[in-house]
Every structure is written in structure tokens, then in C-alpha cells.
Amino acid sequence: MSDPRPSALPRAHGEAVLSACMRSVPEDFFVEELPGFEPSGSGEHLLLTVEKRGMNTAFAAQRIAQWAGVDVSAIGYAGLKDRHAVTRQRFSVHLPGREAPSLETLAFDNEGGESLRVLDHARHAKKLPRGALAGNRFVLVLREVAGDREAIEARLRALTSRGVPNYFGEQRFGRGGDNLHAALSMFAGRRVGREQRTHLLSAARSALFNRVLAARVTAGCWDAPLEGEVWILDGSRSVFGPEPFNDELMRRLAAFDIHPSGPLWGRGELRSEAGTARIELAALAEPPGEALCRGLEKAGLKQERRALRLRPDGLTWSWPADNELELCFSLPAGTYATTLLAELGAVRDASSVSR
């Protein structure tokens, strides 16, 4: 199987219109979680909204656990955020029957560039589960931008009006895409820990989905219906179809109320039919697709579907300098800013040299 990362997959909007560098400094990649609910105001859990720099979510969770005097299993968070960024996100801390230590003692800022500060806090009834967010808001600064400004802005307008292929992002596949090779080794019998197993199953599933989506991008039908299409509601996991395409479905597709979907592989029958099923099965059969499918089925995962199309919300841009481009937009939970950047061109991640 070829490289499943978005930077190596076909673009839907044509050839690259720029080359640039991202994450020259953590402030160039700002991410803020959009909360999926309001705190209940009472309960055994303390809900913290923090801003952190230079640390990933797991490291921040460990710091919060040490501060609270609890095991890291008592810490909840909705999503994973990268180290090389400035991020705002929620954590929950299980503190039954006791008050939290002073919030001032949690804040820190060290010489290595790592920092954490508490922006807000409230009591809540339940532990914060994975996925409990409405989406993420991004402010990204691209530096060393090379390309025609008119072409770049035309591409950005196209991304706003048509959307982008909803590829799984680079981080799903590890450095150099190594997670996929590790998944194949696991399916062949290599023993791994529970947390690593979860990551590798996700990498395998994501690689298969990306290959199906890449095939539809190549065929020019990633945002258009095929015979036997399975539809997914925008912002939901609810699916319906196949059913004959009609004017009402055309209206809903144009309004981004529904999207074509692709398989997240697992046990069960493939729901798509006819032309949709043919293009999916052909992409899944590309080696080592069959081995990945069998491994996911053996692991007990069940078939699901994911939208093939993604539209950034509120995309705006500005030019702080001739060779600097700032992008502001929001994305639904479970989608990736790097998929949008890949549609612009070759965007080098400056932080990768320090990983």
C-alpha cells in the first residue's frame, strides 16, 4: 500500500499553489477546542479549561494528575492535541469528596518553552469522555510562503465553497507512516500494549479509508454521488441508503447537509452497492489491504462509515507579510487541519526536525 498520509495523496483542487513552512514556533499553530456542552456546576469532577504551550495532551494530563494528587486514570480529556502548538482544551479531574489544590500551583512556565495556565474551572457531574467537543478552532501562520497570491486566494475560495477531501491526518500514521507497518506486525502476532493496540488499529482503519477516498478523488467523485452510495448526515454518524439519487438528495448534497461516505473497516457486510462498492473494494484490495481488513475484523471492530467531504467553517485569511499567510477556520471534531493545508500545496512542518 502506498503512503496513506494526506501529503502523499491526490489533491481534489489541482496542482499545488504554494510551498510554505508551518510551526516555525508553537504560536504559529493555535488550536482551541469548541466545547460540546456546558458544565453542570456540581459533581465529583473538576472541569479545567487550560492553555498550554509545548506539551501534548498526555503530558499535560500527567502534570494535572500530579498537581491534584490522583492517578492519571482520574483525568479525562475530549481530544488529543499536539506538542508543537499553543492549545486550549478541557480536562476533567475526579475529586470525590474533596476540594482541588490551589489553581495557582498548577500554572507553570519553564525555560524550555513549556507552559500551562488555567483559563476557567467549574464542577461537573461526569468524567470528560473522548470526543466530547463540537470541534476545533484554528489560527495557523504559514511562513516562507512561495506562490502566486491570486492563485492561493482562488484556491482558498474554492476550499470554502466546495470543501476538501476528509482524509485522516498525518498524525494518525506516526513518524514516516511507521504506525501502518507496526499494525501489520501486530496482526502477524507481535504483542503490544493496550494503548498502542488502540493506536495501531486506528492507523490501519484510517489508511484503508484514505485509500478509498484517494480513489474517489482520482475518479473525480469524492463529493458527487455514485450508484449505490451510502450517505452520512453532516456532523453526525447517522447514515442512510443506498437509495436512488433524486432532486431532494441533490439539494441536500449541495447544501452540505449530507455527504458521500466511505468505509471504516470491520466485521459485517459492506453497506454500499454497485459502483460505490466496486471502487471501495478495489481500493481495499490494494496490498496489504486484505491483511489490514482481516486484522481489523479479527480485532472485533465493526463496520462504520465516515464522510468523504469536509468543509471548513468561517475560513478567512490575511497576509501579515509578503511571505506569511494567516489562516483562521473551524473544523468538526475528528477532522484535521493538515488535510486542508495539503490542498494548498507542500507545507513543511518545521517542528518535525525536533521530534
C-alpha positions as CSV (number, residue, x, y, z in Angstrom):
1,M,0.0,0.0,0.0
2,S,1.3,3.4,-0.9
3,D,1.8,6.2,1.6
4,P,-1.6,6.9,3.3
5,R,-0.7,10.4,4.6
6,P,-2.6,13.3,3.0
7,S,0.6,15.0,1.8
8,A,1.2,12.0,-0.4
9,L,-2.4,11.5,-1.7
10,P,-4.1,13.2,-4.7
11,R,-5.5,16.7,-4.3
12,A,-9.1,17.4,-5.3
13,H,-8.4,21.0,-6.4
14,G,-5.5,20.6,-8.7
15,E,-1.8,21.2,-8.6
16,A,-0.1,22.9,-5.6
17,V,-0.4,26.7,-5.5
18,L,2.1,27.3,-2.7
19,S,5.0,25.9,-0.7
20,A,5.4,27.0,2.9
21,C,6.6,26.2,6.4
22,M,4.3,25.7,9.4
23,R,5.0,25.5,13.1
24,S,8.2,27.5,13.0
25,V,7.2,28.4,16.6
26,P,4.4,26.9,18.6
27,E,2.4,30.1,18.3
28,D,2.1,29.5,14.6
29,F,-0.3,26.6,15.3
30,F,-3.1,27.7,17.7
31,V,-5.9,25.3,18.4
32,E,-8.9,25.9,20.6
33,E,-11.5,23.2,21.5
34,L,-15.1,24.2,20.9
35,P,-16.9,22.7,23.8
36,G,-19.7,20.3,23.2
37,F,-21.6,21.0,26.5
38,E,-21.9,23.4,29.4
39,P,-20.6,22.3,32.9
40,S,-23.3,21.0,35.2
41,G,-22.0,23.2,38.0
42,S,-21.8,20.4,40.6
43,G,-20.4,16.9,40.9
44,E,-17.3,14.9,41.7
45,H,-15.3,16.2,38.7
46,L,-13.4,19.4,38.4
47,L,-13.6,20.7,34.8
48,L,-10.5,22.7,33.8
49,T,-10.0,24.8,30.7
50,V,-6.3,25.3,30.2
51,E,-4.0,26.9,27.7
52,K,-0.7,25.1,27.1
53,R,2.4,25.6,25.0
54,G,5.0,23.0,24.0
55,M,3.3,19.9,25.5
56,N,1.0,17.2,24.3
57,T,-2.3,16.2,25.9
58,A,-0.9,13.1,27.6
59,F,2.0,15.1,29.2
60,A,-0.5,17.8,30.4
61,A,-2.7,15.1,31.9
62,Q,0.2,13.7,33.9
63,R,1.0,17.2,35.2
64,I,-2.6,17.8,36.2
65,A,-2.7,14.4,38.0
66,Q,0.4,15.2,39.9
67,W,-1.0,18.5,41.0
68,A,-4.3,17.0,42.1
69,G,-2.6,14.0,43.8
70,V,-4.6,11.5,41.8
71,D,-3.8,8.7,39.3
72,V,-3.7,9.7,35.7
73,S,-6.7,7.5,35.1
74,A,-8.7,10.0,37.0
75,I,-8.1,12.6,34.3
76,G,-10.4,13.0,31.3
77,Y,-10.0,14.9,28.1
78,A,-12.0,15.1,24.9
79,G,-9.3,15.1,22.3
80,L,-5.5,14.8,21.7
81,K,-3.5,17.9,20.9
82,D,0.0,18.1,19.6
83,R,3.0,19.3,21.5
84,H,4.2,21.7,18.9
85,A,1.4,24.2,19.3
86,V,-0.5,26.5,21.6
87,T,-3.7,24.8,22.5
88,R,-6.7,25.4,24.6
89,Q,-8.6,22.4,25.8
90,R,-10.6,20.9,28.7
91,F,-9.5,18.3,31.3
92,S,-11.6,16.8,34.0
93,V,-10.2,15.7,37.4
94,H,-12.1,13.2,39.6
95,L,-12.0,14.7,43.1
96,P,-14.8,12.9,45.0
97,G,-15.5,14.5,48.4
98,R,-12.6,16.9,48.4
99,E,-11.5,20.3,47.1
100,A,-8.8,20.8,44.5
101,P,-5.4,22.3,45.4
102,S,-4.9,26.0,44.6
103,L,-5.2,26.6,40.9
104,E,-2.2,28.9,41.1
105,T,0.0,26.0,41.9
106,L,-0.9,24.3,38.6
107,A,0.3,27.1,36.4
108,F,3.9,27.0,35.3
109,D,6.3,28.4,32.6
110,N,9.7,26.9,32.3
111,E,12.9,27.8,30.3
112,G,12.3,25.0,27.8
113,G,9.3,26.8,26.5
114,E,6.6,24.6,28.1
115,S,3.8,26.5,29.8
116,L,0.4,25.9,31.2
117,R,-2.2,28.2,32.7
118,V,-5.8,27.7,33.8
119,L,-8.4,29.8,31.9
120,D,-11.6,28.6,33.6
121,H,-12.8,25.9,36.0
122,A,-16.2,24.5,37.1
123,R,-17.6,21.4,38.7
124,H,-19.2,18.7,36.6
125,A,-21.1,15.5,37.2
126,K,-19.1,13.2,34.8
127,K,-15.7,12.5,33.6
128,L,-14.9,14.2,30.3
129,P,-15.1,11.4,27.6
130,R,-13.2,11.3,24.4
131,G,-15.0,13.1,21.6
132,A,-17.0,15.4,23.8
133,L,-16.3,18.5,21.8
134,A,-18.1,20.3,19.0
135,G,-14.9,20.9,17.0
136,N,-11.7,22.9,17.0
137,R,-10.9,26.5,16.0
138,F,-7.5,27.0,14.3
139,V,-5.3,30.1,13.7
140,L,-2.4,29.0,11.6
141,V,0.6,31.1,10.4
142,L,2.4,29.8,7.3
143,R,5.9,31.2,6.8
144,E,8.3,31.2,3.8
145,V,5.2,31.2,1.5
146,A,6.1,30.9,-2.2
147,G,3.4,31.1,-4.8
148,D,1.2,33.4,-6.7
149,R,-1.1,35.3,-4.3
150,E,-4.0,35.4,-6.7
151,A,-3.8,31.6,-7.2
152,I,-3.5,31.0,-3.5
153,E,-6.6,33.1,-2.7
154,A,-8.6,31.5,-5.5
155,R,-7.7,28.1,-4.0
156,L,-8.8,29.2,-0.6
157,R,-12.2,30.4,-2.0
158,A,-12.6,27.0,-3.7
159,L,-12.0,25.3,-0.4
160,T,-14.7,27.4,1.2
161,S,-17.3,26.7,-1.5
162,R,-16.5,23.1,-2.3
163,G,-14.8,21.7,0.8
164,V,-11.8,19.3,0.9
165,P,-11.4,15.5,1.0
166,N,-11.9,14.4,4.6
167,Y,-8.6,12.4,4.8
168,F,-7.3,11.2,8.1
169,G,-4.4,13.4,9.1
170,E,-0.6,12.7,9.2
171,Q,-0.6,12.2,13.0
172,R,-2.7,9.0,12.7
173,F,0.2,7.3,11.0
174,G,3.1,8.2,13.1
175,R,6.5,9.5,12.0
176,G,7.1,8.5,8.5
177,G,3.9,6.4,8.4
178,D,5.5,3.8,10.8
179,N,2.2,3.0,12.5
180,L,0.9,1.1,9.5
181,H,4.0,-1.2,9.4
182,A,3.6,-1.7,13.2
183,A,-0.1,-2.6,12.7
184,L,0.8,-5.2,10.2
185,S,3.4,-6.7,12.6
186,M,0.7,-6.7,15.3
187,F,-1.7,-8.5,13.1
188,A,1.0,-11.0,12.3
189,G,1.3,-11.8,16.0
190,R,3.6,-9.3,17.7
191,R,2.4,-8.4,21.2
192,V,1.7,-4.8,22.0
193,G,0.2,-2.9,25.0
194,R,-3.4,-2.0,25.1
195,E,-2.9,1.7,24.4
196,Q,-0.6,1.0,21.5
197,R,-3.0,-1.5,20.1
198,T,-5.7,1.1,20.0
199,H,-3.4,3.5,18.1
200,L,-2.4,0.8,15.6
201,L,-6.0,-0.3,14.9
202,S,-6.9,3.3,14.2
203,A,-3.9,3.7,11.9
204,A,-4.9,0.6,9.9
205,R,-8.5,1.7,9.6
206,S,-7.5,5.2,8.7
207,A,-5.1,4.0,6.0
208,L,-7.9,1.9,4.3
209,F,-10.3,4.8,4.4
210,N,-7.7,7.2,2.9
211,R,-7.1,4.8,0.1
212,V,-10.8,4.6,-0.7
213,L,-11.1,8.4,-0.6
214,A,-8.0,8.8,-2.7
215,A,-9.5,6.6,-5.4
216,R,-12.6,8.7,-5.5
217,V,-10.6,11.9,-5.6
218,T,-8.7,10.4,-8.6
219,A,-12.1,9.5,-10.2
220,G,-13.5,13.0,-9.5
221,C,-16.4,11.8,-7.4
222,W,-15.3,12.4,-3.8
223,D,-18.1,15.0,-3.5
224,A,-20.6,13.6,-6.0
225,P,-22.9,10.6,-5.9
226,L,-22.2,7.1,-7.4
227,E,-24.7,4.4,-7.8
228,G,-25.1,2.5,-4.5
229,E,-24.0,5.5,-2.4
230,V,-24.3,5.5,1.4
231,W,-25.0,9.0,2.8
232,I,-23.9,10.4,6.1
233,L,-25.6,13.3,7.8
234,D,-23.4,16.4,8.4
235,G,-22.0,16.5,11.9
236,S,-23.3,13.0,12.7
237,R,-22.5,9.3,12.4
238,S,-26.0,8.6,11.1
239,V,-26.1,7.0,7.7
240,F,-28.8,6.1,5.2
241,G,-29.0,4.5,1.8
242,P,-28.3,3.2,-0.7
243,E,-31.3,4.7,-2.5
244,P,-32.0,6.3,-5.9
245,F,-30.5,9.7,-6.3
246,N,-33.1,12.4,-6.7
247,D,-33.6,16.2,-6.7
248,E,-34.0,16.2,-2.9
249,L,-30.7,14.4,-2.3
250,M,-29.1,16.8,-4.8
251,R,-30.4,19.8,-2.8
252,R,-29.1,18.3,0.5
253,L,-25.7,17.5,-1.0
254,A,-25.3,21.0,-2.4
255,A,-26.3,22.5,1.0
256,F,-23.6,20.3,2.8
257,D,-26.5,18.7,4.8
258,I,-25.3,15.2,3.7
259,H,-22.0,13.8,2.3
260,P,-20.9,10.7,0.4
261,S,-19.3,8.2,2.8
262,G,-16.5,5.7,2.9
263,P,-15.9,2.6,5.0
264,L,-14.2,2.4,8.3
265,W,-13.4,-1.3,8.1
266,G,-14.5,-4.0,10.5
267,R,-16.8,-7.0,10.8
268,G,-20.1,-7.1,8.9
269,E,-21.3,-6.6,5.4
270,L,-20.2,-3.6,3.3
271,R,-23.3,-1.4,3.1
272,S,-22.5,0.3,-0.2
273,E,-23.6,-1.3,-3.5
274,A,-23.0,-1.1,-7.3
275,G,-20.4,1.4,-8.5
276,T,-19.7,2.7,-5.0
277,A,-18.9,-0.8,-3.7
278,R,-16.7,-1.6,-6.7
279,I,-14.5,1.4,-6.2
280,E,-14.3,0.7,-2.4
281,L,-13.4,-2.9,-2.8
282,A,-10.8,-2.2,-5.5
283,A,-9.1,0.3,-3.2
284,L,-9.2,-2.0,-0.2
285,A,-7.7,-4.9,-2.2
286,E,-4.5,-2.9,-2.9
287,P,-1.8,-4.7,-0.9
288,P,-1.6,-5.0,2.0
289,G,-5.3,-4.1,2.2
290,E,-6.6,-7.6,2.6
291,A,-4.2,-8.2,5.6
292,L,-5.4,-5.0,7.2
293,C,-9.0,-5.8,6.7
294,R,-8.6,-9.3,8.2
295,G,-6.7,-7.9,11.1
296,L,-9.4,-5.3,11.9
297,E,-12.1,-8.0,11.6
298,K,-10.2,-10.3,13.9
299,A,-9.8,-7.5,16.4
300,G,-13.6,-7.3,16.6
301,L,-14.1,-3.8,15.1
302,K,-17.5,-3.4,13.4
303,Q,-18.1,-1.7,10.0
304,E,-18.8,2.1,10.2
305,R,-18.9,4.9,7.7
306,R,-17.1,8.3,7.6
307,A,-17.9,11.4,5.5
308,L,-15.7,11.7,2.4
309,R,-16.1,15.5,2.3
310,L,-15.2,18.2,4.8
311,R,-15.9,22.0,4.6
312,P,-14.0,24.4,6.9
313,D,-16.3,26.8,8.7
314,G,-15.5,30.5,8.7
315,L,-12.3,30.3,6.7
316,T,-10.6,33.7,6.5
317,W,-7.1,34.7,5.6
318,S,-4.7,37.6,5.8
319,W,-1.1,38.4,4.8
320,P,0.9,39.7,7.8
321,A,3.9,39.9,5.5
322,D,4.6,39.2,1.8
323,N,5.7,35.7,2.6
324,E,3.4,35.0,5.5
325,L,-0.2,33.7,5.3
326,E,-2.5,33.5,8.4
327,L,-5.5,31.2,8.2
328,C,-8.4,31.1,10.6
329,F,-11.1,28.4,10.5
330,S,-13.0,25.8,12.5
331,L,-13.4,22.1,11.8
332,P,-15.7,19.4,13.3
333,A,-14.3,17.0,15.8
334,G,-12.3,14.1,14.3
335,T,-11.1,16.1,11.3
336,Y,-7.7,17.5,10.6
337,A,-6.3,20.9,9.7
338,T,-3.4,19.2,7.8
339,T,-6.0,17.9,5.2
340,L,-6.9,21.5,4.4
341,L,-3.2,22.5,4.1
342,A,-2.5,19.6,1.8
343,E,-4.9,21.1,-0.7
344,L,-2.9,24.2,-0.9
345,G,0.5,22.6,-1.6
346,A,3.6,21.4,0.1
347,V,3.6,22.6,3.6
348,R,6.8,21.6,5.5
349,D,6.4,21.0,9.3
350,A,9.4,22.8,10.9
351,S,8.7,21.1,14.3
352,S,9.3,17.6,12.8
353,V,13.1,18.1,12.9
354,S,12.9,18.2,16.7
355,R,10.7,15.1,17.2
